[in-house]
Structures are given as structure tokens and as C-alpha cells.
């Protein structure tokens, strides 16, 4: 099977695990990037921007073939013309099973050990007083919790 680029979404709506893209890339032995917000391709190289925590943007150059898990707003969708829709309706859709892709037995690369709803633990403490009093109370709480 020949390909240069494989595009997937970032997050599965059923579980939110974001595993499809990285697992597929690992199985194919190709590089990948997740959370992609911009993608340009030239000369068998992809110029990629991806979103990191805190709104930071990472800029990468990745050699093709590669897989990219893209964010929702990456592209403005183009709508097909009526003629293109009619042509597409006449084309054969090839259905492939797992033996068409590989004769190897499937391996699970991850497993779910426990799925549960965590207990609700709410405890808020409102600190009152002057700024100096609040600062001292906050410092004491942090020390008691062993955070400093």
C-alpha cells in the first residue's frame, strides 16, 4: 500500500484517548505528529505546526511518509459540485478486511486495567483577613501539606 500522508483526527469522541493516530503510526513504523494546526508539504517534507500546553506552538519538519493527527479547525472545507457528487456516486468503493492489510495477527498495544468514576472530594477553604494574614495562613497550609 503506497501513501505519503495519513490524516486522522486528534481525539476519539467515544473515549477521548487520542490513540488512533499514534498507534497507527507505530504499527506502520512511520513518524507522526499530534495536535496539528497547520500543515504544508513540499519535496517529501512536511512543515508542521502543532499546539502544545499553555497555547505554545511547536514548529516541526517531518520527512514523509508520516501520519498527522489534525485539529478541527485546520482547514476550511471545500464543498463538492453536483457533477463531482454524481461522479463519486458511480465509483466503486473498495472494502478491505484485515487480511487485505496484513496477514499478521493483531496485537493490542494498550489495555484498559480499570475504568471508574473517581470519588467526589470537595473541600474549599476561604481565607480571610489582611494580605499579611492571608499570606501567613497560605504559607502554613502549604507547609502542612508538605508542598514546600
C-alpha positions in Angstrom: 0.0 0.0 0.0 1.5 3.3 -1.0 1.0 6.6 0.8 2.8 9.8 1.7 0.4 11.3 4.3 -2.1 9.7 6.6 -4.5 12.2 8.3 -6.5 11.3 11.4 -8.4 13.4 13.9 -6.9 14.3 17.3 -9.4 12.8 19.7 -11.9 10.0 19.5 -15.3 11.2 20.6 -16.1 7.9 22.4 -13.2 7.8 24.9 -11.1 10.9 24.3 -7.8 8.9 24.5 -6.2 10.3 21.3 -4.6 6.9 20.5 -5.7 6.1 16.9 -3.1 8.3 15.2 0.0 7.4 17.3 -0.8 3.7 17.4 -1.4 3.5 13.6 1.9 5.4 13.0 3.7 3.0 15.4 2.3 -0.1 13.6 3.4 1.3 10.3 6.8 2.4 11.6 6.4 6.0 10.4 6.8 9.3 12.1 3.8 11.2 13.4 2.7 14.5 14.9 -0.4 15.1 17.0 -2.5 18.2 17.7 -1.5 19.6 14.3 -2.9 23.1 13.5 -1.1 23.8 10.2 0.5 21.5 7.6 2.3 22.3 4.3 4.1 19.7 2.1 6.9 20.2 -0.3 9.8 17.9 -1.6 8.8 14.9 0.6 8.9 17.1 3.8 6.0 18.3 5.9 6.2 21.7 7.6 4.0 21.2 10.7 2.8 23.4 13.5 1.3 21.7 16.5 -0.4 23.1 19.6 1.3 22.4 23.0 0.1 23.1 26.5 -0.4 26.7 27.5 -1.1 27.8 23.9 2.5 27.2 22.8 3.1 26.3 19.2 5.8 23.8 18.1 7.2 24.1 14.6 8.5 20.8 13.1 9.8 19.5 9.8 9.0 15.8 9.3 10.1 13.5 6.4 7.3 11.7 4.5 5.7 9.3 4.7 4.2 10.4 8.0 0.9 10.5 9.9 -0.7 13.7 11.2 -3.5 13.8 13.9 -5.1 17.2 13.0 -7.2 19.6 15.0 -10.7 20.5 13.9 -10.0 24.0 12.5 -7.0 23.0 10.3 -8.8 23.6 7.0 -11.8 25.3 5.5 -13.9 22.5 4.0 -14.5 22.6 0.2 -17.9 21.6 -0.9 -18.2 19.3 -3.9 -20.0 20.4 -7.0 -23.1 18.4 -8.1 -21.1 16.9 -11.0 -18.4 15.7 -8.6 -21.0 14.2 -6.3 -22.6 12.3 -9.3 -19.2 11.0 -10.4 -18.3 9.9 -6.9 -21.7 8.0 -6.6 -20.7 5.9 -9.6 -17.3 4.9 -8.3 -16.7 1.6 -6.7 -15.9 1.6 -3.0 -13.3 -1.0 -2.2 -13.9 -2.7 1.1 -10.8 -4.1 2.8 -10.6 -6.6 5.6 -7.7 -7.2 8.0 -6.3 -9.9 5.8 -6.1 -7.4 2.9 -4.0 -5.1 5.0 -1.8 -7.7 6.8 -1.6 -11.4 7.3 -0.1 -10.9 10.8 -2.2 -11.4 13.9 -3.4 -8.2 15.5 -1.6 -7.2 18.7 -3.1 -4.9 21.2 -0.6 -2.2 22.2 -2.6 -0.9 25.1 -5.1 -2.3 27.6 -7.6 -0.9 30.0 -7.0 -2.1 33.5 -9.6 -0.1 35.4 -12.4 2.2 34.4 -14.2 4.0 37.2 -15.8 7.3 38.3 -13.5 8.9 40.8 -15.0 9.8 44.2 -16.1 13.4 44.5 -13.9 15.2 47.0 -14.6 18.8 47.5 -13.0 20.9 50.1 -12.5 24.6 49.7 -11.3 26.9 52.4 -11.8 30.7 52.1 -9.0 32.7 53.6 -10.0 36.0 55.2 -8.1 38.8 56.8 -5.4 41.2 55.7 -3.0 40.4 52.9 -0.3 39.6 55.5 -2.7 37.3 57.5 -3.8 35.5 54.3 -0.2 35.1 53.2 0.8 33.6 56.5 -2.2 31.2 56.6 -1.5 30.1 53.0 2.2 29.5 53.8 1.2 27.4 56.8 -1.3 25.3 54.7 1.4 24.7 52.1 3.9 23.7 54.8 1.4 21.3 56.4 0.7 19.6 53.1 4.4 19.1 52.6 4.4 21.1 49.3 7.5 23.2 50.4 
